[in-house]
């Protein structure tokens, strides 16, 4: 799912996008992006992959 929030980064108003990708339910990927132009473009700056422990 996608989740959005407004924040301030280095003194500038931004929109933050958090995304959970569960295309593969055994390896979900969480990612984060910042937008400085009200959502027109996104700078992806964090990816985190989770692995199911067996």
mmCIF entry with sequence, helices, sheets and N, C-alpha, C, O atoms, coordinates in Angstrom:
data_MODEL
# 
_entry.id   MODEL 
# 
_entity.id                         1 
_entity.type                       polymer 
_entity.pdbx_number_of_molecules   1 
# 
_entity_poly.entity_id                      1 
_entity_poly.type                           'polypeptide(L)' 
_entity_poly.nstd_linkage                   no 
_entity_poly.nstd_monomer                   no 
_entity_poly.pdbx_seq_one_letter_code       
;(UNK)(UNK)(UNK)(UNK)(UNK)(UNK)(UNK)(UNK)(UNK)(UNK)(UNK)(UNK)(UNK)(UNK)(UNK)(UNK)
(UNK)(UNK)(UNK)(UNK)(UNK)(UNK)(UNK)(UNK)(UNK)(UNK)(UNK)(UNK)(UNK)(UNK)(UNK)(UNK)
(UNK)(UNK)(UNK)(UNK)(UNK)(UNK)(UNK)(UNK)(UNK)(UNK)(UNK)(UNK)(UNK)(UNK)(UNK)(UNK)
(UNK)(UNK)(UNK)(UNK)(UNK)(UNK)
;
_entity_poly.pdbx_seq_one_letter_code_can   XXXXXXXXXXXXXXXXXXXXXXXXXXXXXXXXXXXXXXXXXXXXXXXXXXXXXX 
_entity_poly.pdbx_strand_id                 A 
# 
loop_
_entity_poly_seq.entity_id 
_entity_poly_seq.num 
_entity_poly_seq.mon_id 
_entity_poly_seq.hetero 
1 1  UNK n 
1 2  UNK n 
1 3  UNK n 
1 4  UNK n 
1 5  UNK n 
1 6  UNK n 
1 7  UNK n 
1 8  UNK n 
1 9  UNK n 
1 10 UNK n 
1 11 UNK n 
1 12 UNK n 
1 13 UNK n 
1 14 UNK n 
1 15 UNK n 
1 16 UNK n 
1 17 UNK n 
1 18 UNK n 
1 19 UNK n 
1 20 UNK n 
1 21 UNK n 
1 22 UNK n 
1 23 UNK n 
1 24 UNK n 
1 25 UNK n 
1 26 UNK n 
1 27 UNK n 
1 28 UNK n 
1 29 UNK n 
1 30 UNK n 
1 31 UNK n 
1 32 UNK n 
1 33 UNK n 
1 34 UNK n 
1 35 UNK n 
1 36 UNK n 
1 37 UNK n 
1 38 UNK n 
1 39 UNK n 
1 40 UNK n 
1 41 UNK n 
1 42 UNK n 
1 43 UNK n 
1 44 UNK n 
1 45 UNK n 
1 46 UNK n 
1 47 UNK n 
1 48 UNK n 
1 49 UNK n 
1 50 UNK n 
1 51 UNK n 
1 52 UNK n 
1 53 UNK n 
1 54 UNK n 
# 
_struct_asym.id          A 
_struct_asym.entity_id   1 
# 
_struct_sheet.id               AA1 
_struct_sheet.type             ? 
_struct_sheet.number_strands   4 
_struct_sheet.details          ? 
# 
loop_
_struct_sheet_order.sheet_id 
_struct_sheet_order.range_id_1 
_struct_sheet_order.range_id_2 
_struct_sheet_order.offset 
_struct_sheet_order.sense 
AA1 1 2 ? anti-parallel 
AA1 2 3 ? anti-parallel 
AA1 3 4 ? anti-parallel 
# 
loop_
_struct_sheet_range.sheet_id 
_struct_sheet_range.id 
_struct_sheet_range.beg_label_comp_id 
_struct_sheet_range.beg_label_asym_id 
_struct_sheet_range.beg_label_seq_id 
_struct_sheet_range.pdbx_beg_PDB_ins_code 
_struct_sheet_range.end_label_comp_id 
_struct_sheet_range.end_label_asym_id 
_struct_sheet_range.end_label_seq_id 
_struct_sheet_range.pdbx_end_PDB_ins_code 
_struct_sheet_range.beg_auth_comp_id 
_struct_sheet_range.beg_auth_asym_id 
_struct_sheet_range.beg_auth_seq_id 
_struct_sheet_range.end_auth_comp_id 
_struct_sheet_range.end_auth_asym_id 
_struct_sheet_range.end_auth_seq_id 
AA1 1 UNK A 2  ? UNK A 9  ? UNK A 2  UNK A 9  
AA1 2 UNK A 12 ? UNK A 21 ? UNK A 12 UNK A 21 
AA1 3 UNK A 29 ? UNK A 35 ? UNK A 29 UNK A 35 
AA1 4 UNK A 43 ? UNK A 49 ? UNK A 43 UNK A 49 
# 
loop_
_atom_site.group_PDB 
_atom_site.id 
_atom_site.type_symbol 
_atom_site.label_atom_id 
_atom_site.label_alt_id 
_atom_site.label_comp_id 
_atom_site.label_asym_id 
_atom_site.label_entity_id 
_atom_site.label_seq_id 
_atom_site.pdbx_PDB_ins_code 
_atom_site.Cartn_x 
_atom_site.Cartn_y 
_atom_site.Cartn_z 
_atom_site.occupancy 
_atom_site.B_iso_or_equiv 
_atom_site.pdbx_formal_charge 
_atom_site.auth_seq_id 
_atom_site.auth_comp_id 
_atom_site.auth_asym_id 
_atom_site.auth_atom_id 
_atom_site.pdbx_PDB_model_num 
ATOM 1   N N  . UNK A 1 1  ? 0.800  -1.170  0.000   1.00 0.00 ? 1  UNK A N  1 
ATOM 2   C CA . UNK A 1 1  ? 0.000  0.000   0.000   1.00 0.00 ? 1  UNK A CA 1 
ATOM 3   C C  . UNK A 1 1  ? 0.858  1.254   0.000   1.00 0.00 ? 1  UNK A C  1 
ATOM 4   O O  . UNK A 1 1  ? 2.040  1.207   0.339   1.00 0.00 ? 1  UNK A O  1 
ATOM 5   N N  . UNK A 1 2  ? 0.274  2.345   -0.372  1.00 0.00 ? 2  UNK A N  1 
ATOM 6   C CA . UNK A 1 2  ? 0.966  3.637   -0.412  1.00 0.00 ? 2  UNK A CA 1 
ATOM 7   C C  . UNK A 1 2  ? 0.411  4.547   0.667   1.00 0.00 ? 2  UNK A C  1 
ATOM 8   O O  . UNK A 1 2  ? -0.799 4.628   0.881   1.00 0.00 ? 2  UNK A O  1 
ATOM 9   N N  . UNK A 1 3  ? 1.322  5.225   1.338   1.00 0.00 ? 3  UNK A N  1 
ATOM 10  C CA . UNK A 1 3  ? 0.968  6.148   2.407   1.00 0.00 ? 3  UNK A CA 1 
ATOM 11  C C  . UNK A 1 3  ? 1.718  7.452   2.174   1.00 0.00 ? 3  UNK A C  1 
ATOM 12  O O  . UNK A 1 3  ? 2.893  7.433   1.805   1.00 0.00 ? 3  UNK A O  1 
ATOM 13  N N  . UNK A 1 4  ? 1.058  8.576   2.385   1.00 0.00 ? 4  UNK A N  1 
ATOM 14  C CA . UNK A 1 4  ? 1.648  9.888   2.135   1.00 0.00 ? 4  UNK A CA 1 
ATOM 15  C C  . UNK A 1 4  ? 1.632  10.717  3.411   1.00 0.00 ? 4  UNK A C  1 
ATOM 16  O O  . UNK A 1 4  ? 0.754  10.564  4.259   1.00 0.00 ? 4  UNK A O  1 
ATOM 17  N N  . UNK A 1 5  ? 2.623  11.600  3.531   1.00 0.00 ? 5  UNK A N  1 
ATOM 18  C CA . UNK A 1 5  ? 2.679  12.515  4.668   1.00 0.00 ? 5  UNK A CA 1 
ATOM 19  C C  . UNK A 1 5  ? 3.359  13.799  4.219   1.00 0.00 ? 5  UNK A C  1 
ATOM 20  O O  . UNK A 1 5  ? 4.200  13.790  3.319   1.00 0.00 ? 5  UNK A O  1 
ATOM 21  N N  . UNK A 1 6  ? 2.990  14.887  4.848   1.00 0.00 ? 6  UNK A N  1 
ATOM 22  C CA . UNK A 1 6  ? 3.692  16.156  4.619   1.00 0.00 ? 6  UNK A CA 1 
ATOM 23  C C  . UNK A 1 6  ? 4.723  16.311  5.719   1.00 0.00 ? 6  UNK A C  1 
ATOM 24  O O  . UNK A 1 6  ? 4.479  15.950  6.870   1.00 0.00 ? 6  UNK A O  1 
ATOM 25  N N  . UNK A 1 7  ? 5.892  16.858  5.353   1.00 0.00 ? 7  UNK A N  1 
ATOM 26  C CA . UNK A 1 7  ? 6.977  17.015  6.315   1.00 0.00 ? 7  UNK A CA 1 
ATOM 27  C C  . UNK A 1 7  ? 7.831  18.193  5.877   1.00 0.00 ? 7  UNK A C  1 
ATOM 28  O O  . UNK A 1 7  ? 7.569  18.810  4.844   1.00 0.00 ? 7  UNK A O  1 
ATOM 29  N N  . UNK A 1 8  ? 8.847  18.500  6.660   1.00 0.00 ? 8  UNK A N  1 
ATOM 30  C CA . UNK A 1 8  ? 9.832  19.525  6.321   1.00 0.00 ? 8  UNK A CA 1 
ATOM 31  C C  . UNK A 1 8  ? 11.193 18.848  6.312   1.00 0.00 ? 8  UNK A C  1 
ATOM 32  O O  . UNK A 1 8  ? 11.563 18.173  7.272   1.00 0.00 ? 8  UNK A O  1 
ATOM 33  N N  . UNK A 1 9  ? 11.942 19.030  5.220   1.00 0.00 ? 9  UNK A N  1 
ATOM 34  C CA . UNK A 1 9  ? 13.276 18.452  5.081   1.00 0.00 ? 9  UNK A CA 1 
ATOM 35  C C  . UNK A 1 9  ? 14.233 19.558  4.675   1.00 0.00 ? 9  UNK A C  1 
ATOM 36  O O  . UNK A 1 9  ? 14.051 20.203  3.643   1.00 0.00 ? 9  UNK A O  1 
ATOM 37  N N  . UNK A 1 10 ? 15.252 19.772  5.492   1.00 0.00 ? 10 UNK A N  1 
ATOM 38  C CA . UNK A 1 10 ? 16.249 20.823  5.251   1.00 0.00 ? 10 UNK A CA 1 
ATOM 39  C C  . UNK A 1 10 ? 15.575 22.169  4.987   1.00 0.00 ? 10 UNK A C  1 
ATOM 40  O O  . UNK A 1 10 ? 15.978 22.919  4.099   1.00 0.00 ? 10 UNK A O  1 
ATOM 41  N N  . UNK A 1 11 ? 14.540 22.456  5.779   1.00 0.00 ? 11 UNK A N  1 
ATOM 42  C CA . UNK A 1 11 ? 13.853 23.740  5.696   1.00 0.00 ? 11 UNK A CA 1 
ATOM 43  C C  . UNK A 1 11 ? 12.851 23.876  4.567   1.00 0.00 ? 11 UNK A C  1 
ATOM 44  O O  . UNK A 1 11 ? 12.275 24.949  4.386   1.00 0.00 ? 11 UNK A O  1 
ATOM 45  N N  . UNK A 1 12 ? 12.624 22.802  3.795   1.00 0.00 ? 12 UNK A N  1 
ATOM 46  C CA . UNK A 1 12 ? 11.686 22.859  2.671   1.00 0.00 ? 12 UNK A CA 1 
ATOM 47  C C  . UNK A 1 12 ? 10.498 21.943  2.935   1.00 0.00 ? 12 UNK A C  1 
ATOM 48  O O  . UNK A 1 12 ? 10.653 20.846  3.472   1.00 0.00 ? 12 UNK A O  1 
ATOM 49  N N  . UNK A 1 13 ? 9.300  22.408  2.548   1.00 0.00 ? 13 UNK A N  1 
ATOM 50  C CA . UNK A 1 13 ? 8.111  21.562  2.644   1.00 0.00 ? 13 UNK A CA 1 
ATOM 51  C C  . UNK A 1 13 ? 8.201  20.448  1.610   1.00 0.00 ? 13 UNK A C  1 
ATOM 52  O O  . UNK A 1 13 ? 8.515  20.700  0.447   1.00 0.00 ? 13 UNK A O  1 
ATOM 53  N N  . UNK A 1 14 ? 7.926  19.220  2.032   1.00 0.00 ? 14 UNK A N  1 
ATOM 54  C CA . UNK A 1 14 ? 7.982  18.076  1.125   1.00 0.00 ? 14 UNK A CA 1 
ATOM 55  C C  . UNK A 1 14 ? 6.769  17.187  1.356   1.00 0.00 ? 14 UNK A C  1 
ATOM 56  O O  . UNK A 1 14 ? 6.061  17.313  2.355   1.00 0.00 ? 14 UNK A O  1 
ATOM 57  N N  . UNK A 1 15 ? 6.551  16.288  0.409   1.00 0.00 ? 15 UNK A N  1 
ATOM 58  C CA . UNK A 1 15 ? 5.627  15.179  0.595   1.00 0.00 ? 15 UNK A CA 1 
ATOM 59  C C  . UNK A 1 15 ? 6.488  13.925  0.669   1.00 0.00 ? 15 UNK A C  1 
ATOM 60  O O  . UNK A 1 15 ? 7.412  13.741  -0.123  1.00 0.00 ? 15 UNK A O  1 
ATOM 61  N N  . UNK A 1 16 ? 6.171  13.071  1.626   1.00 0.00 ? 16 UNK A N  1 
ATOM 62  C CA . UNK A 1 16 ? 6.883  11.809  1.779   1.00 0.00 ? 16 UNK A CA 1 
ATOM 63  C C  . UNK A 1 16 ? 5.942  10.692  1.351   1.00 0.00 ? 16 UNK A C  1 
ATOM 64  O O  . UNK A 1 16 ? 4.776  10.666  1.745   1.00 0.00 ? 16 UNK A O  1 
ATOM 65  N N  . UNK A 1 17 ? 6.451  9.778   0.549   1.00 0.00 ? 17 UNK A N  1 
ATOM 66  C CA . UNK A 1 17 ? 5.700  8.607   0.103   1.00 0.00 ? 17 UNK A CA 1 
ATOM 67  C C  . UNK A 1 17 ? 6.341  7.371   0.714   1.00 0.00 ? 17 UNK A C  1 
ATOM 68  O O  . UNK A 1 17 ? 7.538  7.133   0.553   1.00 0.00 ? 17 UNK A O  1 
ATOM 69  N N  . UNK A 1 18 ? 5.533  6.592   1.414   1.00 0.00 ? 18 UNK A N  1 
ATOM 70  C CA . UNK A 1 18 ? 5.974  5.302   1.943   1.00 0.00 ? 18 UNK A CA 1 
ATOM 71  C C  . UNK A 1 18 ? 5.225  4.228   1.171   1.00 0.00 ? 18 UNK A C  1 
ATOM 72  O O  . UNK A 1 18 ? 4.009  4.321   1.004   1.00 0.00 ? 18 UNK A O  1 
ATOM 73  N N  . UNK A 1 19 ? 5.925  3.221   0.703   1.00 0.00 ? 19 UNK A N  1 
ATOM 74  C CA . UNK A 1 19 ? 5.300  2.192   -0.121  1.00 0.00 ? 19 UNK A CA 1 
ATOM 75  C C  . UNK A 1 19 ? 5.669  0.800   0.380   1.00 0.00 ? 19 UNK A C  1 
ATOM 76  O O  . UNK A 1 19 ? 6.846  0.495   0.573   1.00 0.00 ? 19 UNK A O  1 
ATOM 77  N N  . UNK A 1 20 ? 4.666  -0.039  0.588   1.00 0.00 ? 20 UNK A N  1 
ATOM 78  C CA . UNK A 1 20 ? 4.871  -1.460  0.870   1.00 0.00 ? 20 UNK A CA 1 
ATOM 79  C C  . UNK A 1 20 ? 4.531  -2.226  -0.396  1.00 0.00 ? 20 UNK A C  1 
ATOM 80  O O  . UNK A 1 20 ? 3.409  -2.143  -0.896  1.00 0.00 ? 20 UNK A O  1 
ATOM 81  N N  . UNK A 1 21 ? 5.503  -2.975  -0.916  1.00 0.00 ? 21 UNK A N  1 
ATOM 82  C CA . UNK A 1 21 ? 5.294  -3.811  -2.098  1.00 0.00 ? 21 UNK A CA 1 
ATOM 83  C C  . UNK A 1 21 ? 5.296  -5.267  -1.635  1.00 0.00 ? 21 UNK A C  1 
ATOM 84  O O  . UNK A 1 21 ? 6.328  -5.800  -1.227  1.00 0.00 ? 21 UNK A O  1 
ATOM 85  N N  . UNK A 1 22 ? 4.122  -5.902  -1.706  1.00 0.00 ? 22 UNK A N  1 
ATOM 86  C CA . UNK A 1 22 ? 4.015  -7.303  -1.302  1.00 0.00 ? 22 UNK A CA 1 
ATOM 87  C C  . UNK A 1 22 ? 3.750  -8.189  -2.516  1.00 0.00 ? 22 UNK A C  1 
ATOM 88  O O  . UNK A 1 22 ? 3.014  -9.172  -2.425  1.00 0.00 ? 22 UNK A O  1 
ATOM 89  N N  . UNK A 1 23 ? 4.358  -7.833  -3.666  1.00 0.00 ? 23 UNK A N  1 
ATOM 90  C CA . UNK A 1 23 ? 4.221  -8.660  -4.858  1.00 0.00 ? 23 UNK A CA 1 
ATOM 91  C C  . UNK A 1 23 ? 4.627  -10.093 -4.537  1.00 0.00 ? 23 UNK A C  1 
ATOM 92  O O  . UNK A 1 23 ? 3.958  -11.046 -4.937  1.00 0.00 ? 23 UNK A O  1 
ATOM 93  N N  . UNK A 1 24 ? 5.730  -10.229 -3.811  1.00 0.00 ? 24 UNK A N  1 
ATOM 94  C CA . UNK A 1 24 ? 6.155  -11.527 -3.287  1.00 0.00 ? 24 UNK A CA 1 
ATOM 95  C C  . UNK A 1 24 ? 5.922  -11.482 -1.776  1.00 0.00 ? 24 UNK A C  1 
ATOM 96  O O  . UNK A 1 24 ? 6.688  -10.827 -1.069  1.00 0.00 ? 24 UNK A O  1 
ATOM 97  N N  . UNK A 1 25 ? 4.892  -12.153 -1.258  1.00 0.00 ? 25 UNK A N  1 
ATOM 98  C CA . UNK A 1 25 ? 4.571  -12.041 0.168   1.00 0.00 ? 25 UNK A CA 1 
ATOM 99  C C  . UNK A 1 25 ? 5.666  -12.555 1.091   1.00 0.00 ? 25 UNK A C  1 
ATOM 100 O O  . UNK A 1 25 ? 5.687  -12.210 2.273   1.00 0.00 ? 25 UNK A O  1 
ATOM 101 N N  . UNK A 1 26 ? 6.576  -13.374 0.572   1.00 0.00 ? 26 UNK A N  1 
ATOM 102 C CA . UNK A 1 26 ? 7.682  -13.866 1.395   1.00 0.00 ? 26 UNK A CA 1 
ATOM 103 C C  . UNK A 1 26 ? 8.847  -12.882 1.441   1.00 0.00 ? 26 UNK A C  1 
ATOM 104 O O  . UNK A 1 26 ? 9.749  -13.029 2.266   1.00 0.00 ? 26 UNK A O  1 
ATOM 105 N N  . UNK A 1 27 ? 8.834  -11.881 0.562   1.00 0.00 ? 27 UNK A N  1 
ATOM 106 C CA . UNK A 1 27 ? 9.913  -10.887 0.510   1.00 0.00 ? 27 UNK A CA 1 
ATOM 107 C C  . UNK A 1 27 ? 9.300  -9.500  0.283   1.00 0.00 ? 27 UNK A C  1 
ATOM 108 O O  . UNK A 1 27 ? 9.465  -8.932  -0.797  1.00 0.00 ? 27 UNK A O  1 
ATOM 109 N N  . UNK A 1 28 ? 8.598  -8.945  1.276   1.00 0.00 ? 28 UNK A N  1 
ATOM 110 C CA . UNK A 1 28 ? 8.026  -7.606  1.100   1.00 0.00 ? 28 UNK A CA 1 
ATOM 111 C C  . UNK A 1 28 ? 9.114  -6.533  1.066   1.00 0.00 ? 28 UNK A C  1 
ATOM 112 O O  . UNK A 1 28 ? 10.145 -6.656  1.727   1.00 0.00 ? 28 UNK A O  1 
ATOM 113 N N  . UNK A 1 29 ? 8.869  -5.492  0.293   1.00 0.00 ? 29 UNK A N  1 
ATOM 114 C CA . UNK A 1 29 ? 9.828  -4.392  0.159   1.00 0.00 ? 29 UNK A CA 1 
ATOM 115 C C  . UNK A 1 29 ? 9.145  -3.100  0.593   1.00 0.00 ? 29 UNK A C  1 
ATOM 116 O O  . UNK A 1 29 ? 8.065  -2.756  0.112   1.00 0.00 ? 29 UNK A O  1 
ATOM 117 N N  . UNK A 1 30 ? 9.790  -2.406  1.499   1.00 0.00 ? 30 UNK A N  1 
ATOM 118 C CA . UNK A 1 30 ? 9.328  -1.097  1.961   1.00 0.00 ? 30 UNK A CA 1 
ATOM 119 C C  . UNK A 1 30 ? 10.232 -0.052  1.324   1.00 0.00 ? 30 UNK A C  1 
ATOM 120 O O  . UNK A 1 30 ? 11.449 -0.235  1.288   1.00 0.00 ? 30 UNK A O  1 
ATOM 121 N N  . UNK A 1 31 ? 9.661  1.040   0.821   1.00 0.00 ? 31 UNK A N  1 
ATOM 122 C CA . UNK A 1 31 ? 10.481 2.092   0.219   1.00 0.00 ? 31 UNK A CA 1 
ATOM 123 C C  . UNK A 1 31 ? 9.915  3.461   0.580   1.00 0.00 ? 31 UNK A C  1 
ATOM 124 O O  . UNK A 1 31 ? 8.756  3.604   0.971   1.00 0.00 ? 31 UNK A O  1 
ATOM 125 N N  . UNK A 1 32 ? 10.779 4.457   0.431   1.00 0.00 ? 32 UNK A N  1 
ATOM 126 C CA . UNK A 1 32 ? 10.420 5.834   0.789   1.00 0.00 ? 32 UNK A CA 1 
ATOM 127 C C  . UNK A 1 32 ? 10.923 6.775   -0.290  1.00 0.00 ? 32 UNK A C  1 
ATOM 128 O O  . UNK A 1 32 ? 12.011 6.586   -0.834  1.00 0.00 ? 32 UNK A O  1 
ATOM 129 N N  . UNK A 1 33 ? 10.122 7.799   -0.600  1.00 0.00 ? 33 UNK A N  1 
ATOM 130 C CA . UNK A 1 33 ? 10.527 8.817   -1.567  1.00 0.00 ? 33 UNK A CA 1 
ATOM 131 C C  . UNK A 1 33 ? 10.096 10.185  -1.062  1.00 0.00 ? 33 UNK A C  1 
ATOM 132 O O  . UNK A 1 33 ? 9.121  10.313  -0.322  1.00 0.00 ? 33 UNK A O  1 
ATOM 133 N N  . UNK A 1 34 ? 10.848 11.213  -1.481  1.00 0.00 ? 34 UNK A N  1 
ATOM 134 C CA . UNK A 1 34 ? 10.527 12.601  -1.163  1.00 0.00 ? 34 UNK A CA 1 
ATOM 135 C C  . UNK A 1 34 ? 10.136 13.315  -2.446  1.00 0.00 ? 34 UNK A C  1 
ATOM 136 O O  . UNK A 1 34 ? 10.686 13.043  -3.513  1.00 0.00 ? 34 UNK A O  1 
ATOM 137 N N  . UNK A 1 35 ? 9.180  14.232  -2.336  1.00 0.00 ? 35 UNK A N  1 
ATOM 138 C CA . UNK A 1 35 ? 8.822  15.106  -3.452  1.00 0.00 ? 35 UNK A CA 1 
ATOM 139 C C  . UNK A 1 35 ? 8.920  16.549  -2.987  1.00 0.00 ? 35 UNK A C  1 
ATOM 140 O O  . UNK A 1 35 ? 8.313  16.934  -1.987  1.00 0.00 ? 35 UNK A O  1 
ATOM 141 N N  . UNK A 1 36 ? 9.690  17.343  -3.722  1.00 0.00 ? 36 UNK A N  1 
ATOM 142 C CA . UNK A 1 36 ? 9.833  18.769  -3.431  1.00 0.00 ? 36 UNK A CA 1 
ATOM 143 C C  . UNK A 1 36 ? 8.890  19.624  -4.270  1.00 0.00 ? 36 UNK A C  1 
ATOM 144 O O  . UNK A 1 36 ? 8.783  20.831  -4.055  1.00 0.00 ? 36 UNK A O  1 
ATOM 145 N N  . UNK A 1 37 ? 8.193  18.988  -5.243  1.00 0.00 ? 37 UNK A N  1 
ATOM 146 C CA . UNK A 1 37 ? 7.334  19.740  -6.168  1.00 0.00 ? 37 UNK A CA 1 
ATOM 147 C C  . UNK A 1 37 ? 5.875  19.278  -6.102  1.00 0.00 ? 37 UNK A C  1 
ATOM 148 O O  . UNK A 1 37 ? 5.185  19.184  -7.117  1.00 0.00 ? 37 UNK A O  1 
ATOM 149 N N  . UNK A 1 38 ? 5.429  18.993  -4.874  1.00 0.00 ? 38 UNK A N  1 
ATOM 150 C CA . UNK A 1 38 ? 4.027  18.639  -4.621  1.00 0.00 ? 38 UNK A CA 1 
ATOM 151 C C  . UNK A 1 38 ? 3.584  17.372  -5.352  1.00 0.00 ? 38 UNK A C  1 
ATOM 152 O O  . UNK A 1 38 ? 2.444  17.285  -5.808  1.00 0.00 ? 38 UNK A O  1 
ATOM 153 N N  . UNK A 1 39 ? 4.478  16.394  -5.466  1.00 0.00 ? 39 UNK A N  1 
ATOM 154 C CA . UNK A 1 39 ? 4.124  15.096  -6.030  1.00 0.00 ? 39 UNK A CA 1 
ATOM 155 C C  . UNK A 1 39 ? 4.328  14.935  -7.518  1.00 0.00 ? 39 UNK A C  1 
ATOM 156 O O  . UNK A 1 39 ? 3.997  13.883  -8.066  1.00 0.00 ? 39 UNK A O  1 
ATOM 157 N N  . UNK A 1 40 ? 4.866  15.950  -8.201  1.00 0.00 ? 40 UNK A N  1 
ATOM 158 C CA . UNK A 1 40 ? 5.109  15.821  -9.644  1.00 0.00 ? 40 UNK A CA 1 
ATOM 159 C C  . UNK A 1 40 ? 6.252  14.852  -9.920  1.00 0.00 ? 40 UNK A C  1 
ATOM 160 O O  . UNK A 1 40 ? 6.173  14.042  -10.844 1.00 0.00 ? 40 UNK A O  1 
ATOM 161 N N  . UNK A 1 41 ? 7.313  14.932  -9.122  1.00 0.00 ? 41 UNK A N  1 
ATOM 162 C CA . UNK A 1 41 ? 8.446  14.012  -9.257  1.00 0.00 ? 41 UNK A CA 1 
ATOM 163 C C  . UNK A 1 41 ? 8.795  13.471  -7.878  1.00 0.00 ? 41 UNK A C  1 
ATOM 164 O O  . UNK A 1 41 ? 8.483  14.083  -6.857  1.00 0.00 ? 41 UNK A O  1 
ATOM 165 N N  . UNK A 1 42 ? 9.446  12.313  -7.867  1.00 0.00 ? 42 UNK A N  1 
ATOM 166 C CA . UNK A 1 42 ? 9.802  11.647  -6.614  1.00 0.00 ? 42 UNK A CA 1 
ATOM 167 C C  . UNK A 1 42 ? 11.272 11.261  -6.624  1.00 0.00 ? 42 UNK A C  1 
ATOM 168 O O  . UNK A 1 42 ? 11.800 10.801  -7.636  1.00 0.00 ? 42 UNK A O  1 
ATOM 169 N N  . UNK A 1 43 ? 11.922 11.455  -5.489  1.00 0.00 ? 43 UNK A N  1 
ATOM 170 C CA . UNK A 1 43 ? 13.305 11.009  -5.305  1.00 0.00 ? 43 UNK A CA 1 
ATOM 171 C C  . UNK A 1 43 ? 13.275 9.843   -4.320  1.00 0.00 ? 43 UNK A C  1 
ATOM 172 O O  . UNK A 1 43 ? 13.059 10.030  -3.123  1.00 0.00 ? 43 UNK A O  1 
ATOM 173 N N  . UNK A 1 44 ? 13.497 8.639   -4.844  1.00 0.00 ? 44 UNK A N  1 
ATOM 174 C CA . UNK A 1 44 ? 13.506 7.450   -3.989  1.00 0.00 ? 44 UNK A CA 1 
ATOM 175 C C  . UNK A 1 44 ? 14.823 7.423   -3.236  1.00 0.00 ? 44 UNK A C  1 
ATOM 176 O O  . UNK A 1 44 ? 15.895 7.508   -3.835  1.00 0.00 ? 44 UNK A O  1 
ATOM 177 N N  . UNK A 1 45 ? 14.733 7.303   -1.904  1.00 0.00 ? 45 UNK A N  1 
ATOM 178 C CA . UNK A 1 45 ? 15.948 7.431   -1.106  1.00 0.00 ? 45 UNK A CA 1 
ATOM 179 C C  . UNK A 1 45 ? 16.117 6.347   -0.052  1.00 0.00 ? 45 UNK A C  1 
ATOM 180 O O  . UNK A 1 45 ? 17.079 6.387   0.715   1.00 0.00 ? 45 UNK A O  1 
ATOM 181 N N  . UNK A 1 46 ? 15.210 5.382   0.004   1.00 0.00 ? 46 UNK A N  1 
ATOM 182 C CA . UNK A 1 46 ? 15.366 4.321   0.995   1.00 0.00 ? 46 UNK A CA 1 
ATOM 183 C C  . UNK A 1 46 ? 14.585 3.097   0.546   1.00 0.00 ? 46 UNK A C  1 
ATOM 184 O O  . UNK A 1 46 ? 13.404 3.188   0.209   1.00 0.00 ? 46 UNK A O  1 
ATOM 185 N N  . UNK A 1 47 ? 15.255 1.954   0.544   1.00 0.00 ? 47 UNK A N  1 
ATOM 186 C CA . UNK A 1 47 ? 14.628 0.667   0.257   1.00 0.00 ? 47 UNK A CA 1 
ATOM 187 C C  . UNK A 1 47 ? 14.999 -0.298  1.372   1.00 0.00 ? 47 UNK A C  1 
ATOM 188 O O  . UNK A 1 47 ? 16.143 -0.327  1.824   1.00 0.00 ? 47 UNK A O  1 
ATOM 189 N N  . UNK A 1 48 ? 14.041 -1.076  1.808   1.00 0.00 ? 48 UNK A N  1 
ATOM 190 C CA . UNK A 1 48 ? 14.307 -2.065  2.843   1.00 0.00 ? 48 UNK A CA 1 
ATOM 191 C C  . UNK A 1 48 ? 13.566 -3.348  2.450   1.00 0.00 ? 48 UNK A C  1 
ATOM 192 O O  . UNK A 1 48 ? 12.355 -3.337  2.234   1.00 0.00 ? 48 UNK A O  1 
ATOM 193 N N  . UNK A 1 49 ? 14.303 -4.435  2.364   1.00 0.00 ? 49 UNK A N  1 
ATOM 194 C CA . UNK A 1 49 ? 13.735 -5.725  2.001   1.00 0.00 ? 49 UNK A CA 1 
ATOM 195 C C  . UNK A 1 49 ? 13.660 -6.605  3.238   1.00 0.00 ? 49 UNK A C  1 
ATOM 196 O O  . UNK A 1 49 ? 14.635 -6.722  3.981   1.00 0.00 ? 49 UNK A O  1 
ATOM 197 N N  . UNK A 1 50 ? 12.518 -7.218  3.460   1.00 0.00 ? 50 UNK A N  1 
ATOM 198 C CA . UNK A 1 50 ? 12.343 -8.125  4.595   1.00 0.00 ? 50 UNK A CA 1 
ATOM 199 C C  . UNK A 1 50 ? 12.287 -9.557  4.068   1.00 0.00 ? 50 UNK A C  1 
ATOM 200 O O  . UNK A 1 50 ? 11.710 -9.829  3.016   1.00 0.00 ? 50 UNK A O  1 
ATOM 201 N N  . UNK A 1 51 ? 12.889 -10.445 4.811   1.00 0.00 ? 51 UNK A N  1 
ATOM 202 C CA . UNK A 1 51 ? 12.888 -11.859 4.439   1.00 0.00 ? 51 UNK A CA 1 
ATOM 203 C C  . UNK A 1 51 ? 12.237 -12.669 5.543   1.00 0.00 ? 51 UNK A C  1 
ATOM 204 O O  . UNK A 1 51 ? 12.494 -12.451 6.727   1.00 0.00 ? 51 UNK A O  1 
ATOM 205 N N  . UNK A 1 52 ? 11.398 -13.600 5.145   1.00 0.00 ? 52 UNK A N  1 
ATOM 206 C CA . UNK A 1 52 ? 10.736 -14.473 6.109   1.00 0.00 ? 52 UNK A CA 1 
ATOM 207 C C  . UNK A 1 52 ? 11.755 -15.486 6.629   1.00 0.00 ? 52 UNK A C  1 
ATOM 208 O O  . UNK A 1 52 ? 12.446 -16.146 5.854   1.00 0.00 ? 52 UNK A O  1 
ATOM 209 N N  . UNK A 1 53 ? 11.833 -15.594 7.941   1.00 0.00 ? 53 UNK A N  1 
ATOM 210 C CA . UNK A 1 53 ? 12.748 -16.545 8.553   1.00 0.00 ? 53 UNK A CA 1 
ATOM 211 C C  . UNK A 1 53 ? 12.073 -17.908 8.628   1.00 0.00 ? 53 UNK A C  1 
ATOM 212 O O  . UNK A 1 53 ? 10.899 -18.009 8.985   1.00 0.00 ? 53 UNK A O  1 
ATOM 213 N N  . UNK A 1 54 ? 12.818 -18.951 8.291   1.00 0.00 ? 54 UNK A N  1 
ATOM 214 C CA . UNK A 1 54 ? 12.237 -20.306 8.334   1.00 0.00 ? 54 UNK A CA 1 
ATOM 215 C C  . UNK A 1 54 ? 12.839 -21.122 9.444   1.00 0.00 ? 54 UNK A C  1 
ATOM 216 O O  . UNK A 1 54 ? 12.469 -22.282 9.627   1.00 0.00 ? 54 UNK A O  1 
# 
